Amino acid sequence: MGFEPGSIFAVSGYLWIILSIVLFIAIYEQHASMRMGPRRILLFLYAGTLLRMLWFFFNFSGNSSLSLMAATNRLAICFQLTGISLLVLIWAKSVTDVSFHINLVKICVTFNVVVYIVMVITGIIFYNNNDAYFINILFICFISLVSVAFVFTYSLALRIKLTTVQCRELEAVVKKLTRVSGILSICFFLRSICFAYSPITGNSKTPVDWINSIIYPWFFYQIPELIPAVVIIISIAPRVSVFRKREGGYDTESVVNEHEVLVHHVESPIHNHNSSDDGYTPSRFNPPPILYSSSNGQNQQRRNGDENRDENVILDRITSIEL
């Protein structure tokens, strides 16, 4: 049986066309704003989206077992993993020192390279080998759980760090960060459970037919890839033009890691940051960090100079999107 325009995979393909267009627009806007961090994330998500879209359209009887289809399927997962890894590195940069972050980047790169190699060997080259395919499925479970662990750990560390900074605008960031990390963790955890079911139970399907029709392919591919992509687009790639100015500041309802809003000068600076400190140079895209008082809305000088300096460094890192 050939391509069916009304099948689940075809409908998913239509949806992925829309997603790819949205991602392309988001990438273009990041290019215009010179924010390399989000652009790298979106580029990998975009590559994974294109491969998944092709897999949806060509996944029909007589074609689903081809090695090329297996490569398209597994590489889509790999590209998404790399995009999530870059997101976690941005969060980690805000809560770790330079030397530790450099080591974390090396670990992340090594981990991604290993994932690509194992995926190619077990899921593509030896696609028809049952033992290799079994290893491939378990490996997908493993990398999904690793993603959950890193997303949870560094999002939690960043939330704890943000709560130590008195800044009204960062309250919206904390809420968004909680939602983003929670949604990503749930999606990847569900994927790990779905892929682990067959190796653990020895059965490819559950005893209930209607559950099988829901679980596959939705919880294997559509939900773990569509929802995280949409959440990331909304959270880290907002259009600056949609920020609605209000008296004395910005509306931060749709802001996560947006530099101009987080460091926007509401009333008066509480700390004149020395341009020689921490290699900091004020500019249009890197304005001096401003802290705010959450009690009465007035900017106040911190009593402890060291704490003030530390908080400004935190804000510098949070609002610096460059990896």
N, C-alpha and C positions, 0 to 999 in steps of 0.2 A: 504494500500500500504506500502511495506517495504522499506528497504534501497535502494536508487538509487545512484550509484557511480558518476553520472554526475550532480546531483542536486546542487543547490547553497550551501546548508549546507554541502554536502560532499566535494565539492571543497574547501570551507572554512576550513573544517577539515584538508585537505591535507596541506593547507597553515599554519595552526596552528601547525602541526607537525614540519614543518621547523622552525617556531618561537620558539617552545619549545626547539628544539635542540640548536638554537642560544643562548637562555637564559641559558640553562644548561652550555654551554661553557663559557659564560660570568660570571656565578656564580663561576665556577671552577677557572677562572682567578682571580676573586676577592678574593677567598679563598687563592690562592697562594701568592697574594700581601698583604694579611692581612688587606684589607680595608673593615671593617665590615659594614659601612654605606651603600655603594652601594650594598653590598651582601644582606643585609636585604631587600632593595627595590626590587632587582631582584628576591629574593626568593618568595616574595608575588606575584609579577607579574608572576612568573613561575607557582605558584599554581593556580592562576586565569586562566592562559593560558591552563593548563592541563584540568581544569574543563570545560572551554569553548570548547576545542577540543572534549571532550566527549559529550558535549551537541550538537555540530554540527553533530557528527556521529550518535547519537541516536535520533535526532529530526526529526522523520518522522511520518506519519499518524498512529494513534493508540498508539503512544508512547509519543507524545509531551505533553499530559495532565497529565502524571504521576507525583506524588508528588516528586519522585526522580529527575525527569527532572527539575522540578521547583527549587528544592534545588540546583542542579548543576548550573542552570542559574543564580540565585540570588547570590550564594556564589562566583561565578566568578567576579561579579560586586564588591562584598565586598572586595575581596582580592586585586583587582586593587585599590580600594579606600585606603586601608591600605598602599599599596606601594607608592601611590602619597602622602599620609600623611607623610611618612618618608622622602620623597624628600623635601617637604615643610619645615619640621623640620630642615633639613640640611641647607636650605637657611636661615631660621629664626635664627639659631644658629650664623650665621655670622653677624647679624644686631641687636641682642638683648643681654641684659645682662644675667648673669647666672640665677638669680632668676626668671626673666620673662620667660626665656626659659624653666625652670623647670615647671612653671605653664602652659605654652603652651603645653608641653608634656603631662601633666595630662589632659588638655582639649581635646587634640587629642586622647588620649587613651579612655577617657570617650565617646567621640563622636563616635569612631569606635565601641566600645562595644554596644552602643545604636543602631547603624546602623545594626549590626549583629542580635541583638535581634528583632528589628522591622522587618527586612527582613525575619527572620525565622518565626515569628508569622503571618505576613500579606501575605507573598509570598509563604510559604511552608505549614505550618500547616493548614491555612484556604485558600488554593490555589483556591478551587472551590467556595469560598464565594465571591460574586460580590463586596460587600462593602469593604471587606478586601483587595481584589485585587486592587480596586480603590485607596485605601489608599497606597498600595504598589507602584503603578505607580507614584502617586504624591510624595511619599517619594524618589523615584529614581530621580525625577526632582529636589527635594530639595537638595539632597546630591551632585548632579551634579553641581548645582549652587553654593553650598558652596565650592566645589572643585575649581571652577572658581575664586571665591572671594579670597581664600587663596593663590592660585597659582599666581594670578595677584598681590595681595598686597605684598607678601614677595619677589617675583621676582623683583618687582619695587623697593622695599626698598633696596634690594641687589644691583641692578643696580646703584641706586643713590649713595650708599656707595662706590661701586667700582670706580665710576667716580671721587671720591675725592682722589684716590690713584694714584700717578704717577708711572705707571708700564706698559711697552709696552706689556708684555705677557698677562696682564689682559684685554687688549682691545679685544682679541679673546674670552675671557671668557664672557665679556659683550655681544658680538654679539651672542654667542651661547645661553646664558641665555635668551636673548630676543626672539630668535627663539623657544627655548624649551617652555618657558612660553606661548608664543603666540599660538603655535600649541596645547598645552594641553588645554588652555582656549577655543579655538575654538571647539575642539573635544567634550569637556564636555558640552559646551553651546548647540551645535547641538543635543547632546543626550537629554538634558533637554527639548528642544523644541519638539523633536519627541515623547517623552513619555508624554508630557503635551497635545499634540494635541487631543487625544481621550477623556480625562476627560473634557477638556474645550469645545470642539465642540459637544461631544456626539456621534461622528462618529469614527469608528476604521480606516477608510480609507478616502483618499481624493477623489474628484469626478473624478480625472484623473488617469486612470489605470497605465500608464507607470511611473507616479510619484510614485505610490504605490509600484511598483516592484523595484524601486531604493531605496526608503526610508526604506522599511522593506525587509530584516533585516539589510541592510548595515549601515544605520545611527543609528540604535539601538545598534548594537553589534560590527560588524567588524571594522568599521572606528574608533569609540571611544576607541577601545581596541588595535587594531593592530598598528595604527599610534603612539599613545603615547608610546607603548612598544618599538617600533623601535627607536623612538627619544631618549628615555631614555637610551637604550642600547648604542647608538652611543655617547651620550653626557656625561654620568657619568661613563661608564664602558669601556673606551678605553684601548687597550693593550699597556702597556709601551713599548713593543718591536717594535711597529709600529712608535714610535716617531723618526723622522729623525733628527739626529744631524746636526747642521750646524755650521759654524764658529762663536764662541762666544755665542751659545745658542741652542735653540730647535725650530723646526717647530711646531707651536701651532695651526695649522689649525683645528685639530680634538681634541682639548683639552677643557674640562670643568672640573673644580675642580681637576685637576691632580696635586698632591702635588709636585712631583719632578720637574715638568716643571715650575710651578708658582713661586717656590722659588729657581730656579736654579741660581747658581752664574755665572753671565755673565762676569763681569770684576772684580770689587772689591766691597766689602760690604760698604754700606754707614752708617751702624749702627751696632755696636757690641752689640747684644742683651744679656743682663745679664741673665744667666741661672736661677737666683733666682727670676726674675720678672715673674709674672703671672703663676708660676709653670712650666716654660718652661725649657725643657732639650733637648739640641741638640742631634740628633742621625741620623742614616742613613735614617730612615723614617720620621724624624722630623728635618730637617736641619734648620739653622738660616734663618729667612725671609730676603729677599733682595729686596730693592726698586730700581726702575730704573728711569732715567730721560727720558722723552719723547721728549725733545727738541733736544739734541745733542748726545744722546746715551751714555753719560757718567754718571756714578753714582755720585751723589752730596749729600753732607750733608744737611739735612733739617735745616733751621734756628731755628725753634721752636722745642725744645726737646719734649714737650708734644705731638705735632702733630705727631712727628716721632714715639713716643711710641704707640700712638693710631693707626697709620697706620700699625705698626707691629702686633698689637693685631688683627686688622682686617684680615691681611694676615694669621695669625695663625689660626683664626677661619674658614676662607674660605677654607684653605687647610687641615684642620683637618676633616676627614671624619667620625670620631667616633661620634655617637649620644649620 
